[in-house]
Amino acid sequence: MIYKESTKAEDLEEDEYYVSDLIGLEVLLEDGKSFGIVKDIISTGANDVYTISTKEHGEVLIPAIKDVVKKIDIKEKKIYISLMEGLIW
């Protein structure tokens, strides 16, 4: 997945999103249970990391990799994730 700043108006490829379109999306677990809201995206050398604000766990950092991020639905304003073992203590 590739994330771009929305200041550059250009067509996006499949699995590319503007950072500003992801901020504020609801994050759901694969079973549909609400997990939290995307508050920020951190760019790292290997992959981006979502900062998710949750009621149960506080602020959680989730890697934006295919093993974790299963689906991004911009129209529905939802991101579906699968929590890998060890992501939450």
N, C-alpha and C positions, 0 to 999 in steps of 0.2 A: 504494500500500500504506500502511496506517495501522498504527501500533504503539501499544499502550496498556500502561500499568502494570497488572499483574495484581491490584493491591490493590482495584481496582474490579470486583467480580464483576458482569459484564453480558454479554449476548449480543453476539457479534461478527458483523459483516457479512462477506461474502466478501472475501478479500484483507486482512483485519484480523487481527492476531496480538498476543498479549501478549508484551512484551519478554522476560519470564522464560521463555516457551516457546521462544524463538529462541536464547537463550544456551545454548551447548553443542552445538548441532546441527552435524553434519558438513556441510561444504561440498564439493560435487562439481562438476567441470566438466561440460559438456553430454555429453561422451563417457564419463562415469562415473568418470573418474580423480579420486581424492581430492585436494582442494586444501588443506583445513585445517578448523579448528573456530572457530565464532563465539564470541568472548570478551566482546564488548561491543557496544552499539549507541549511537551518538552521534546525538542529534537536532540537526538544523540547520534553518535557515529554509526551505531548498529541499526537502530530502529527508533521510531518515535515512542513516547510514553504518554499515556493519558493520565491526567490527574483527575481523579473522580472523587467527588464529595458524597459520602454516604452517611446515613444516620447511624447505622450499626457499627461501622469500623472507622469513622472519621475520614480523613483524607487517605485515599488508596492510589498507588501508582500501578498502572496496568500496561504491560508492553503491547504495542500495536503490532502484533504478529498474528499470522493466520491460525496458529494453535489456540490463541486466546480470543481474538476478534473474529467472530463467526459471520456476522452480517452487519452492514451499515445501511440503514434505510433513511435517507435524507428527507424524503417526502413525509414519512411518518414520524420523523425526528426521534429515531430510536437506534441504539446500537446493541447488538446481542453479543454476549461474551460467554466464554467457558472459563471458569477459574481453574487454573492449573494448581496442583498441589504446591504449597509453599508461598503462593502469592499473598495470602492473608494469614496472619499469625493469630 
